[in-house]
Amino acid sequence: MSSNNKSKYPHPNLALEDHAIGDNAVVRVLRIDREDKLGALSRELVVALGTQIARIRRAPEIRAVIVTGTGRGFIAGADVGEYFQVSTQEFTEYQLTSRQVFESLEALPQPTIAAVNGYAFGGGFEVALCCDFIIASERARFALPEIKLGLIPGGGGTQRLAHAAGVRFTKEIVMTGRTIRPDEALRRDLLIDITETEQLMPRALDFASTLAANAPLAVREAKTVIDDGIAGDRRAALAAEQRALGRLFESADGREGIDAFVHKRQARFTGA
């Protein structure tokens, strides 16, 4: 796998990188590049991130997405300086925009990986929780510290953390604002791996390439069935699983996978 494209477009604090995976398939890296602010999300940066997420949704050649940061910060929350002396309406609009962008990240059909290189506080922890998988460097730190500002999380942190790690743990984290180290996050099933700092991106790219090498229709159906099932009725989810399996069996990729297995050859999935 090799990088074939790097760009600072469309925002100076958001870098895009594409890493080729075979023929006509890439892993897209979204890198928050605001090291002086530890990756804190300004309103403009949130909007730029949302624009890129919308473009990824319409790009079938992007088979997996990695979100990461720069230096000591993954995303150290919102840029709190933008809260100072703003009206309640302006504050609410910023929070609503952030929530919509986070939800669009969570809803991407492609699998998503948060490669957490440093501080993932507030909105940064919420961004990581929106991803399907989290891989953390040994220097990563996680927190929802809004309580120390007299606030609570507003980007879904109270709900996604409770869903992932339990209600009582979430109440403790939100009500104390304390920091979670990677080893504790791993024990709580929030992470799939902890790496040395210099191995974070190679590990994330290796995992992303594994996901991207599989049949894209099947990967997307699996993500949808699992997410919808966890959120809804179990019996309805089992029926949805069967319908998805039927669609995949009828797809070109499904036929290709079976044929390749029978004839003991490498499958060539096209996403059709």
ROMARVEX-49504 format. One line per field, with one value per atom (N, C-alpha, C): residue number from 1; residue in one letter; atom name; y, z, x. Coordinates in steps of 0.1 Angstrom, whole numbers, plus 5000, padded with zeros to 4 digits. Layout:
N
i	NUM_...;
aa	A_...;
at	CA_...;
v	Y_...;
w	Z_...;
u	X_...;
***
This chain:
272
i	1_1_1_2_2_2_3_3_3_4_4_4_5_5_5_6_6_6_7_7_7_8_8_8_9_9_9_10_10_10_11_11_11_12_12_12_13_13_13_14_14_14_15_15_15_16_16_16_17_17_17_18_18_18_19_19_19_20_20_20_21_21_21_22_22_22_23_23_23_24_24_24_25_25_25_26_26_26_27_27_27_28_28_28_29_29_29_30_30_30_31_31_31_32_32_32_33_33_33_34_34_34_35_35_35_36_36_36_37_37_37_38_38_38_39_39_39_40_40_40_41_41_41_42_42_42_43_43_43_44_44_44_45_45_45_46_46_46_47_47_47_48_48_48_49_49_49_50_50_50_51_51_51_52_52_52_53_53_53_54_54_54_55_55_55_56_56_56_57_57_57_58_58_58_59_59_59_60_60_60_61_61_61_62_62_62_63_63_63_64_64_64_65_65_65_66_66_66_67_67_67_68_68_68_69_69_69_70_70_70_71_71_71_72_72_72_73_73_73_74_74_74_75_75_75_76_76_76_77_77_77_78_78_78_79_79_79_80_80_80_81_81_81_82_82_82_83_83_83_84_84_84_85_85_85_86_86_86_87_87_87_88_88_88_89_89_89_90_90_90_91_91_91_92_92_92_93_93_93_94_94_94_95_95_95_96_96_96_97_97_97_98_98_98_99_99_99_100_100_100_101_101_101_102_102_102_103_103_103_104_104_104_105_105_105_106_106_106_107_107_107_108_108_108_109_109_109_110_110_110_111_111_111_112_112_112_113_113_113_114_114_114_115_115_115_116_116_116_117_117_117_118_118_118_119_119_119_120_120_120_121_121_121_122_122_122_123_123_123_124_124_124_125_125_125_126_126_126_127_127_127_128_128_128_129_129_129_130_130_130_131_131_131_132_132_132_133_133_133_134_134_134_135_135_135_136_136_136_137_137_137_138_138_138_139_139_139_140_140_140_141_141_141_142_142_142_143_143_143_144_144_144_145_145_145_146_146_146_147_147_147_148_148_148_149_149_149_150_150_150_151_151_151_152_152_152_153_153_153_154_154_154_155_155_155_156_156_156_157_157_157_158_158_158_159_159_159_160_160_160_161_161_161_162_162_162_163_163_163_164_164_164_165_165_165_166_166_166_167_167_167_168_168_168_169_169_169_170_170_170_171_171_171_172_172_172_173_173_173_174_174_174_175_175_175_176_176_176_177_177_177_178_178_178_179_179_179_180_180_180_181_181_181_182_182_182_183_183_183_184_184_184_185_185_185_186_186_186_187_187_187_188_188_188_189_189_189_190_190_190_191_191_191_192_192_192_193_193_193_194_194_194_195_195_195_196_196_196_197_197_197_198_198_198_199_199_199_200_200_200_201_201_201_202_202_202_203_203_203_204_204_204_205_205_205_206_206_206_207_207_207_208_208_208_209_209_209_210_210_210_211_211_211_212_212_212_213_213_213_214_214_214_215_215_215_216_216_216_217_217_217_218_218_218_219_219_219_220_220_220_221_221_221_222_222_222_223_223_223_224_224_224_225_225_225_226_226_226_227_227_227_228_228_228_229_229_229_230_230_230_231_231_231_232_232_232_233_233_233_234_234_234_235_235_235_236_236_236_237_237_237_238_238_238_239_239_239_240_240_240_241_241_241_242_242_242_243_243_243_244_244_244_245_245_245_246_246_246_247_247_247_248_248_248_249_249_249_250_250_250_251_251_251_252_252_252_253_253_253_254_254_254_255_255_255_256_256_256_257_257_257_258_258_258_259_259_259_260_260_260_261_261_261_262_262_262_263_263_263_264_264_264_265_265_265_266_266_266_267_267_267_268_268_268_269_269_269_270_270_270_271_271_271_272_272_272;
aa	M_M_M_S_S_S_S_S_S_N_N_N_N_N_N_K_K_K_S_S_S_K_K_K_Y_Y_Y_P_P_P_H_H_H_P_P_P_N_N_N_L_L_L_A_A_A_L_L_L_E_E_E_D_D_D_H_H_H_A_A_A_I_I_I_G_G_G_D_D_D_N_N_N_A_A_A_V_V_V_V_V_V_R_R_R_V_V_V_L_L_L_R_R_R_I_I_I_D_D_D_R_R_R_E_E_E_D_D_D_K_K_K_L_L_L_G_G_G_A_A_A_L_L_L_S_S_S_R_R_R_E_E_E_L_L_L_V_V_V_V_V_V_A_A_A_L_L_L_G_G_G_T_T_T_Q_Q_Q_I_I_I_A_A_A_R_R_R_I_I_I_R_R_R_R_R_R_A_A_A_P_P_P_E_E_E_I_I_I_R_R_R_A_A_A_V_V_V_I_I_I_V_V_V_T_T_T_G_G_G_T_T_T_G_G_G_R_R_R_G_G_G_F_F_F_I_I_I_A_A_A_G_G_G_A_A_A_D_D_D_V_V_V_G_G_G_E_E_E_Y_Y_Y_F_F_F_Q_Q_Q_V_V_V_S_S_S_T_T_T_Q_Q_Q_E_E_E_F_F_F_T_T_T_E_E_E_Y_Y_Y_Q_Q_Q_L_L_L_T_T_T_S_S_S_R_R_R_Q_Q_Q_V_V_V_F_F_F_E_E_E_S_S_S_L_L_L_E_E_E_A_A_A_L_L_L_P_P_P_Q_Q_Q_P_P_P_T_T_T_I_I_I_A_A_A_A_A_A_V_V_V_N_N_N_G_G_G_Y_Y_Y_A_A_A_F_F_F_G_G_G_G_G_G_G_G_G_F_F_F_E_E_E_V_V_V_A_A_A_L_L_L_C_C_C_C_C_C_D_D_D_F_F_F_I_I_I_I_I_I_A_A_A_S_S_S_E_E_E_R_R_R_A_A_A_R_R_R_F_F_F_A_A_A_L_L_L_P_P_P_E_E_E_I_I_I_K_K_K_L_L_L_G_G_G_L_L_L_I_I_I_P_P_P_G_G_G_G_G_G_G_G_G_G_G_G_T_T_T_Q_Q_Q_R_R_R_L_L_L_A_A_A_H_H_H_A_A_A_A_A_A_G_G_G_V_V_V_R_R_R_F_F_F_T_T_T_K_K_K_E_E_E_I_I_I_V_V_V_M_M_M_T_T_T_G_G_G_R_R_R_T_T_T_I_I_I_R_R_R_P_P_P_D_D_D_E_E_E_A_A_A_L_L_L_R_R_R_R_R_R_D_D_D_L_L_L_L_L_L_I_I_I_D_D_D_I_I_I_T_T_T_E_E_E_T_T_T_E_E_E_Q_Q_Q_L_L_L_M_M_M_P_P_P_R_R_R_A_A_A_L_L_L_D_D_D_F_F_F_A_A_A_S_S_S_T_T_T_L_L_L_A_A_A_A_A_A_N_N_N_A_A_A_P_P_P_L_L_L_A_A_A_V_V_V_R_R_R_E_E_E_A_A_A_K_K_K_T_T_T_V_V_V_I_I_I_D_D_D_D_D_D_G_G_G_I_I_I_A_A_A_G_G_G_D_D_D_R_R_R_R_R_R_A_A_A_A_A_A_L_L_L_A_A_A_A_A_A_E_E_E_Q_Q_Q_R_R_R_A_A_A_L_L_L_G_G_G_R_R_R_L_L_L_F_F_F_E_E_E_S_S_S_A_A_A_D_D_D_G_G_G_R_R_R_E_E_E_G_G_G_I_I_I_D_D_D_A_A_A_F_F_F_V_V_V_H_H_H_K_K_K_R_R_R_Q_Q_Q_A_A_A_R_R_R_F_F_F_T_T_T_G_G_G_A_A_A;
at	N_CA_C_N_CA_C_N_CA_C_N_CA_C_N_CA_C_N_CA_C_N_CA_C_N_CA_C_N_CA_C_N_CA_C_N_CA_C_N_CA_C_N_CA_C_N_CA_C_N_CA_C_N_CA_C_N_CA_C_N_CA_C_N_CA_C_N_CA_C_N_CA_C_N_CA_C_N_CA_C_N_CA_C_N_CA_C_N_CA_C_N_CA_C_N_CA_C_N_CA_C_N_CA_C_N_CA_C_N_CA_C_N_CA_C_N_CA_C_N_CA_C_N_CA_C_N_CA_C_N_CA_C_N_CA_C_N_CA_C_N_CA_C_N_CA_C_N_CA_C_N_CA_C_N_CA_C_N_CA_C_N_CA_C_N_CA_C_N_CA_C_N_CA_C_N_CA_C_N_CA_C_N_CA_C_N_CA_C_N_CA_C_N_CA_C_N_CA_C_N_CA_C_N_CA_C_N_CA_C_N_CA_C_N_CA_C_N_CA_C_N_CA_C_N_CA_C_N_CA_C_N_CA_C_N_CA_C_N_CA_C_N_CA_C_N_CA_C_N_CA_C_N_CA_C_N_CA_C_N_CA_C_N_CA_C_N_CA_C_N_CA_C_N_CA_C_N_CA_C_N_CA_C_N_CA_C_N_CA_C_N_CA_C_N_CA_C_N_CA_C_N_CA_C_N_CA_C_N_CA_C_N_CA_C_N_CA_C_N_CA_C_N_CA_C_N_CA_C_N_CA_C_N_CA_C_N_CA_C_N_CA_C_N_CA_C_N_CA_C_N_CA_C_N_CA_C_N_CA_C_N_CA_C_N_CA_C_N_CA_C_N_CA_C_N_CA_C_N_CA_C_N_CA_C_N_CA_C_N_CA_C_N_CA_C_N_CA_C_N_CA_C_N_CA_C_N_CA_C_N_CA_C_N_CA_C_N_CA_C_N_CA_C_N_CA_C_N_CA_C_N_CA_C_N_CA_C_N_CA_C_N_CA_C_N_CA_C_N_CA_C_N_CA_C_N_CA_C_N_CA_C_N_CA_C_N_CA_C_N_CA_C_N_CA_C_N_CA_C_N_CA_C_N_CA_C_N_CA_C_N_CA_C_N_CA_C_N_CA_C_N_CA_C_N_CA_C_N_CA_C_N_CA_C_N_CA_C_N_CA_C_N_CA_C_N_CA_C_N_CA_C_N_CA_C_N_CA_C_N_CA_C_N_CA_C_N_CA_C_N_CA_C_N_CA_C_N_CA_C_N_CA_C_N_CA_C_N_CA_C_N_CA_C_N_CA_C_N_CA_C_N_CA_C_N_CA_C_N_CA_C_N_CA_C_N_CA_C_N_CA_C_N_CA_C_N_CA_C_N_CA_C_N_CA_C_N_CA_C_N_CA_C_N_CA_C_N_CA_C_N_CA_C_N_CA_C_N_CA_C_N_CA_C_N_CA_C_N_CA_C_N_CA_C_N_CA_C_N_CA_C_N_CA_C_N_CA_C_N_CA_C_N_CA_C_N_CA_C_N_CA_C_N_CA_C_N_CA_C_N_CA_C_N_CA_C_N_CA_C_N_CA_C_N_CA_C_N_CA_C_N_CA_C_N_CA_C_N_CA_C_N_CA_C_N_CA_C_N_CA_C_N_CA_C_N_CA_C_N_CA_C_N_CA_C_N_CA_C_N_CA_C_N_CA_C_N_CA_C_N_CA_C_N_CA_C_N_CA_C_N_CA_C_N_CA_C_N_CA_C_N_CA_C_N_CA_C_N_CA_C_N_CA_C_N_CA_C_N_CA_C_N_CA_C_N_CA_C_N_CA_C_N_CA_C_N_CA_C_N_CA_C_N_CA_C_N_CA_C_N_CA_C_N_CA_C_N_CA_C_N_CA_C_N_CA_C_N_CA_C_N_CA_C_N_CA_C_N_CA_C_N_CA_C_N_CA_C_N_CA_C_N_CA_C_N_CA_C_N_CA_C_N_CA_C_N_CA_C_N_CA_C_N_CA_C_N_CA_C_N_CA_C_N_CA_C_N_CA_C_N_CA_C_N_CA_C_N_CA_C_N_CA_C_N_CA_C_N_CA_C_N_CA_C_N_CA_C_N_CA_C_N_CA_C_N_CA_C_N_CA_C;
v	4988_5000_5012_5022_5034_5046_5057_5070_5076_5080_5086_5100_5105_5119_5125_5137_5144_5159_5164_5177_5184_5198_5206_5211_5209_5213_5205_5212_5225_5235_5231_5239_5237_5248_5247_5238_5234_5225_5211_5208_5195_5189_5179_5174_5160_5158_5146_5138_5125_5116_5103_5099_5087_5076_5064_5053_5042_5039_5030_5015_5009_4995_4987_4981_4974_4983_4978_4985_4994_5007_5016_5016_5014_5014_5021_5029_5037_5037_5039_5043_5058_5065_5079_5083_5091_5096_5110_5113_5127_5131_5140_5143_5158_5159_5172_5177_5189_5194_5208_5208_5221_5219_5216_5212_5222_5235_5245_5246_5241_5240_5226_5217_5202_5197_5202_5197_5202_5212_5217_5221_5218_5220_5234_5242_5255_5252_5262_5260_5257_5265_5263_5250_5245_5231_5220_5222_5212_5212_5224_5224_5218_5221_5214_5199_5194_5180_5174_5181_5176_5176_5185_5185_5173_5170_5159_5145_5144_5132_5130_5141_5140_5135_5140_5135_5121_5116_5102_5093_5097_5089_5086_5096_5095_5089_5084_5079_5064_5055_5041_5036_5043_5038_5040_5048_5049_5037_5028_5015_5016_5025_5027_5041_5045_5059_5059_5066_5068_5083_5085_5099_5100_5109_5110_5125_5127_5141_5143_5154_5157_5161_5155_5159_5153_5161_5157_5156_5162_5162_5154_5146_5140_5151_5153_5164_5167_5178_5182_5190_5185_5191_5202_5210_5222_5233_5243_5255_5264_5262_5268_5283_5289_5303_5308_5300_5304_5305_5299_5300_5314_5320_5332_5344_5349_5361_5359_5347_5344_5342_5344_5343_5328_5326_5312_5306_5314_5310_5305_5314_5310_5298_5296_5284_5272_5273_5262_5258_5268_5265_5258_5261_5254_5240_5238_5224_5216_5222_5214_5210_5220_5217_5205_5206_5195_5182_5182_5170_5164_5172_5167_5161_5168_5163_5149_5149_5136_5125_5128_5117_5113_5122_5119_5110_5112_5103_5089_5089_5076_5068_5075_5069_5066_5069_5066_5051_5047_5033_5026_5033_5027_5025_5015_5014_5025_5029_5041_5037_5043_5040_5053_5054_5066_5061_5067_5065_5076_5073_5084_5085_5096_5098_5106_5112_5121_5124_5136_5140_5139_5131_5130_5134_5147_5153_5158_5158_5164_5159_5169_5165_5155_5155_5146_5131_5129_5116_5112_5122_5120_5116_5122_5118_5104_5100_5087_5077_5080_5071_5069_5079_5078_5068_5065_5056_5041_5032_5018_5012_5017_5011_5022_5020_5029_5022_5027_5023_5034_5032_5043_5041_5052_5052_5051_5047_5046_5060_5071_5084_5090_5083_5088_5089_5099_5101_5105_5100_5102_5109_5118_5124_5131_5133_5141_5151_5162_5171_5183_5183_5194_5198_5189_5192_5202_5203_5213_5227_5228_5241_5244_5236_5237_5233_5224_5219_5204_5198_5184_5182_5170_5167_5170_5175_5178_5172_5164_5158_5143_5138_5124_5116_5123_5115_5108_5113_5107_5094_5094_5082_5072_5076_5067_5060_5067_5060_5050_5054_5045_5032_5034_5023_5014_5020_5012_5006_5013_5009_5008_5010_5009_5022_5022_5034_5039_5030_5035_5041_5034_5039_5053_5054_5067_5078_5075_5085_5090_5080_5084_5093_5089_5097_5111_5112_5125_5134_5128_5136_5140_5132_5136_5143_5141_5146_5141_5129_5124_5118_5116_5112_5097_5090_5076_5073_5065_5060_5049_5046_5036_5022_5018_5005_5003_5013_5013_5013_5021_5021_5007_5001_4987_4977_4978_4969_4972_4984_4987_4985_4978_4974_4987_4998_5010_5009_5002_5001_4987_4986_4973_4970_4981_4979_4991_4989_5000_4998_5008_5007_5017_5015_5025_5037_5049_5061_5060_5056_5056_5045_5036_5025_5027_5038_5040_5040_5049_5050_5037_5031_5018_5008_5007_4997_5001_5014_5018_5015_5018_5016_5001_4993_4978_4973_4977_4973_4978_4990_4996_4988_4984_4977_4963_4957_4944_4946_4956_4959_4962_4970_4974_4963_4953_4941_4932_4933_4925_4931_4923_4927_4939_4951_4963_4963_4956_4955_4947_4937_4929_4936_4944_4952_4962_4969_4979_4973_4962_4955_4951_4945_4941_4953_4964_4976_4980_4981_4985_4976_4963_4953_4953_4954_4954_4967_4979_4991_4993_4989_4990_4980_4968_4958_4962_4968_4972_4983_4991_5002_4999_4987_4984_4971_4965_4953_4941_4931_4919_4911_4909_4900_4907_4920_4928_4928_4928_4928_4915_4904_4891_4890_4895_4895_4904_4915_4924_4917_4910_4902_4892_4885_4876_4882_4894_4901_4906_4911_4915_4904_4892_4881_4877_4877_4874_4883_4896_4906_4903_4900_4897_4885_4874_4862_4865_4874_4877_4887_4893_4903_4896_4904_4899_4895_4903_4900_4887_4885_4873_4860_4861_4850_4848_4859_4859_4852_4856_4850_4835_4831_4816_4809_4815_4808_4808_4818_4818_4808_4806_4796_4782_4779_4766_4763_4773_4770_4774_4776_4779_4790_4801_4812_4825_4836_4848_4855_4859_4866_4881_4885_4899_4906_4913_4920_4934_4938_4950_4960_4955_4964_4963_4953_4952_4940;
w	5000_5000_5000_4991_4990_4990_4995_4994_4981_4974_4961_4960_4972_4971_4985_4986_4998_4995_5003_5000_5013_5013_5024_5022_5010_5006_5014_5019_5016_5028_5038_5050_5055_5059_5063_5075_5082_5094_5091_5079_5076_5064_5066_5055_5051_5038_5032_5026_5028_5022_5017_5005_5000_4998_5003_5002_4993_4983_4973_4979_4976_4979_4967_4960_4948_4937_4928_4917_4920_4918_4920_4933_4944_4957_4966_4976_4984_4999_5008_5022_5023_5027_5029_5043_5045_5058_5060_5070_5074_5086_5084_5095_5100_5112_5118_5121_5114_5114_5121_5134_5141_5154_5153_5164_5175_5171_5181_5191_5186_5194_5198_5197_5200_5193_5181_5172_5176_5184_5188_5176_5176_5165_5165_5156_5153_5145_5145_5137_5122_5117_5103_5100_5110_5108_5109_5117_5118_5105_5099_5086_5075_5075_5065_5066_5079_5081_5076_5078_5073_5058_5052_5037_5032_5038_5033_5036_5047_5050_5040_5036_5026_5012_5009_4997_4997_5009_5011_5009_5014_5012_4997_4989_4975_4967_4973_4966_4969_4960_4963_4962_4956_4956_4969_4978_4992_5000_5004_5010_5025_5031_5045_5048_5060_5064_5077_5078_5091_5095_5107_5113_5123_5122_5131_5133_5142_5145_5142_5148_5146_5159_5161_5173_5185_5196_5209_5209_5200_5200_5189_5192_5183_5179_5188_5188_5203_5207_5222_5224_5218_5220_5211_5215_5208_5211_5202_5205_5215_5228_5238_5237_5231_5229_5221_5212_5204_5212_5224_5233_5240_5241_5250_5244_5252_5248_5235_5233_5222_5228_5219_5224_5225_5233_5234_5220_5211_5198_5190_5191_5184_5190_5203_5209_5205_5205_5201_5187_5178_5164_5162_5169_5168_5173_5184_5189_5179_5173_5164_5151_5146_5135_5138_5150_5154_5155_5161_5162_5149_5139_5126_5119_5120_5114_5120_5134_5140_5136_5135_5131_5116_5108_5094_5094_5102_5103_5108_5118_5123_5112_5104_5094_5081_5079_5067_5064_5051_5048_5049_5047_5048_5062_5065_5079_5083_5095_5100_5111_5112_5122_5128_5141_5148_5152_5147_5151_5160_5173_5183_5188_5184_5186_5199_5205_5216_5224_5228_5235_5227_5232_5226_5237_5238_5249_5243_5251_5247_5233_5224_5210_5203_5207_5202_5206_5218_5223_5216_5214_5207_5192_5186_5172_5172_5181_5181_5184_5192_5195_5183_5174_5162_5152_5153_5144_5148_5138_5141_5149_5148_5155_5160_5172_5177_5180_5174_5177_5184_5195_5202_5204_5203_5207_5222_5227_5241_5249_5241_5247_5246_5240_5239_5252_5253_5265_5261_5269_5266_5278_5275_5286_5280_5288_5286_5297_5296_5308_5308_5301_5300_5313_5323_5336_5343_5340_5346_5341_5330_5325_5329_5337_5341_5330_5321_5310_5310_5299_5297_5282_5278_5264_5256_5244_5235_5221_5219_5206_5206_5216_5216_5226_5233_5242_5253_5259_5270_5265_5253_5248_5241_5233_5227_5237_5247_5256_5265_5269_5276_5268_5255_5246_5245_5245_5243_5255_5267_5279_5291_5290_5302_5308_5315_5320_5333_5342_5354_5351_5342_5338_5332_5323_5317_5327_5336_5346_5354_5357_5364_5356_5343_5334_5332_5329_5326_5339_5350_5362_5369_5367_5372_5363_5350_5339_5339_5346_5347_5334_5333_5321_5321_5309_5307_5300_5305_5298_5288_5279_5269_5275_5285_5290_5296_5303_5308_5297_5287_5275_5268_5268_5262_5270_5283_5292_5291_5288_5287_5272_5264_5250_5241_5245_5236_5225_5227_5217_5211_5199_5194_5196_5198_5199_5205_5212_5216_5210_5204_5198_5203_5200_5202_5193_5197_5190_5175_5172_5158_5150_5156_5149_5147_5152_5152_5137_5129_5115_5107_5108_5101_5105_5118_5123_5118_5119_5114_5099_5091_5077_5073_5081_5079_5082_5093_5096_5085_5081_5071_5058_5054_5042_5042_5054_5056_5054_5059_5057_5042_5036_5022_5012_5016_5007_5006_5015_5015_5006_5003_4994_4999_4992_4998_5001_4993_4995_5008_5010_5022_5035_5034_5045_5049_5039_5042_5048_5042_5047_5062_5065_5078_5088_5084_5093_5095_5085_5086_5095_5093_5100_5115_5118_5132_5139_5132_5139_5141_5130_5131_5141_5142_5151_5166_5169_5182_5187_5177_5181_5181_5175_5174_5180_5174_5179_5174_5182_5178_5167_5168_5158_5145_5144_5132_5126_5136_5131_5125_5130_5125_5111_5109_5096_5086_5090_5082_5078_5087_5084_5073_5073_5063_5049_5049_5037_5031_5040_5035_5029_5036_5031_5017_5015_5002_4991_4994_4984_4981_4991_4988_4980_4982_4975_4960_4957_4943_4937_4945_4939_4931_4923_4915_4925_4935_4945_4953_4956_4963_4954_4941_4932_4930_4930_4928_4940_4952_4964_4965_4962_4962_4951_4939_4928_4932_4937_4941_4952_4961_4972_4966_4957_4952_4943_4936_4927_4933_4946_4953_4947_4945_4939_4947_4945_4952_4945_4954_4949_4944_4934_4929_4930_4941_4944_4937_4932_4924_4931_4941_4947_4939_4931_4923_4928;
u	5009_5000_5009_5006_5014_5005_5010_5003_5005_4994_4995_4989_4985_4979_4979_4984_4983_4978_4970_4964_4961_4962_4957_4943_4938_4925_4914_4903_4899_4901_4908_4910_4924_4930_4945_4947_4937_4939_4933_4930_4925_4933_4941_4949_4943_4943_4937_4949_4948_4958_4951_4954_4949_4960_4957_4966_4960_4967_4961_4961_4950_4948_4944_4954_4951_4946_4937_4932_4920_4921_4909_4903_4911_4906_4916_4911_4919_4914_4924_4920_4922_4912_4913_4916_4927_4930_4926_4919_4915_4923_4933_4942_4939_4935_4934_4948_4951_4965_4964_4963_4962_4970_4983_4991_4992_4992_4993_4982_4970_4958_4954_4964_4962_4950_4947_4936_4922_4921_4908_4900_4887_4878_4872_4876_4869_4856_4847_4835_4838_4848_4852_4857_4865_4871_4860_4851_4840_4832_4829_4822_4831_4844_4852_4853_4853_4853_4839_4828_4815_4815_4821_4821_4829_4840_4848_4841_4834_4826_4815_4809_4798_4804_4816_4823_4827_4831_4835_4823_4812_4800_4797_4800_4797_4808_4818_4830_4832_4827_4828_4842_4851_4865_4872_4866_4872_4866_4874_4870_4871_4878_4880_4885_4882_4885_4893_4904_4911_4910_4906_4907_4918_4927_4938_4942_4951_4956_4970_4976_4990_4996_5008_5016_5010_5008_5003_4988_4981_4967_4960_4951_4942_4932_4922_4913_4910_4916_4914_4901_4890_4877_4874_4864_4860_4870_4871_4879_4871_4874_4865_4866_4877_4877_4866_4860_4849_4836_4836_4824_4823_4834_4835_4827_4818_4810_4802_4797_4788_4774_4764_4750_4746_4736_4731_4727_4722_4718_4731_4741_4754_4760_4760_4765_4757_4744_4735_4737_4739_4741_4754_4765_4778_4776_4769_4767_4759_4749_4741_4749_4757_4765_4775_4781_4790_4783_4771_4764_4760_4756_4753_4765_4777_4789_4793_4792_4796_4786_4774_4764_4767_4771_4774_4786_4796_4808_4803_4795_4791_4783_4775_4767_4773_4786_4793_4792_4789_4789_4802_4813_4826_4830_4838_4843_4853_4852_4860_4869_4881_4890_4895_4895_4901_4915_4925_4939_4943_4941_4942_4957_4963_4977_4980_4970_4973_4960_4958_4946_4934_4924_4911_4901_4899_4891_4878_4868_4855_4851_4850_4845_4855_4868_4877_4874_4870_4866_4853_4844_4831_4834_4843_4847_4852_4860_4866_4854_4845_4834_4824_4825_4816_4822_4835_4842_4839_4840_4838_4848_4861_4872_4881_4887_4897_4910_4921_4934_4941_4948_4954_4969_4976_4990_4991_5003_5005_5004_5005_5004_4990_4981_4967_4961_4952_4944_4930_4920_4906_4899_4890_4882_4870_4860_4848_4848_4856_4858_4849_4838_4829_4824_4822_4817_4825_4838_4847_4845_4837_4833_4819_4813_4799_4789_4794_4786_4786_4780_4780_4784_4788_4790_4778_4780_4769_4770_4781_4782_4780_4771_4768_4776_4785_4794_4787_4776_4769_4763_4758_4751_4760_4770_4778_4788_4793_4801_4793_4781_4772_4769_4767_4764_4776_4788_4800_4806_4805_4812_4803_4790_4782_4778_4766_4760_4768_4772_4778_4792_4799_4812_4811_4801_4799_4795_4787_4783_4795_4804_4816_4825_4827_4836_4830_4817_4811_4810_4807_4804_4817_4828_4841_4850_4848_4857_4871_4873_4886_4891_4904_4911_4913_4911_4912_4925_4933_4945_4942_4951_4948_4946_4953_4951_4937_4932_4918_4908_4911_4901_4901_4912_4912_4904_4906_4898_4883_4880_4865_4860_4868_4864_4862_4868_4867_4878_4888_4899_4900_4906_4910_4925_4933_4947_4954_4965_4974_4987_4993_5006_5016_5029_5039_5035_5039_5035_5039_5051_5056_5050_5043_5037_5021_5016_5002_4996_5002_4996_4999_5011_5013_5003_5000_4990_4976_4973_4959_4958_4968_4968_4967_4974_4974_4960_4954_4941_4931_4932_4923_4924_4937_4939_4932_4932_4925_4910_4905_4890_4888_4896_4894_4896_4903_4905_4893_4884_4872_4862_4852_4841_4834_4835_4829_4814_4807_4792_4790_4797_4795_4800_4811_4815_4805_4799_4789_4776_4772_4760_4762_4774_4777_4777_4782_4782_4768_4760_4746_4738_4739_4731_4735_4748_4752_4747_4750_4746_4731_4723_4708_4703_4709_4704_4707_4718_4721_4711_4707_4699_4684_4680_4666_4662_4651_4645_4653_4656_4665_4658_4645_4639_4639_4636_4637_4651_4661_4675_4679_4674_4677_4671_4659_4653_4660_4665_4673_4686_4692_4705_4702_4691_4688_4686_4679_4677_4690_4699_4712_4720_4720_4727_4722_4708_4703_4707_4708_4713_4727_4735_4749_4751_4743_4744_4741_4732_4728_4738_4747_4756_4768_4774_4786_4797_4799_4810_4807_4794_4790_4793_4790_4793_4808_4815_4829_4836_4832_4837_4836_4824_4821_4829_4829_4837_4852_4857_4871_4874_4865_4867_4867_4858_4856_4869_4873_4885_4898_4898_4911_4919_4913_4920_4917_4925_4922_4910_4901_4889_4892_4886_4887_4874_4872_4860_4860_4848_4847_4837_4829_4819_4806_4804_4791_4784;
***
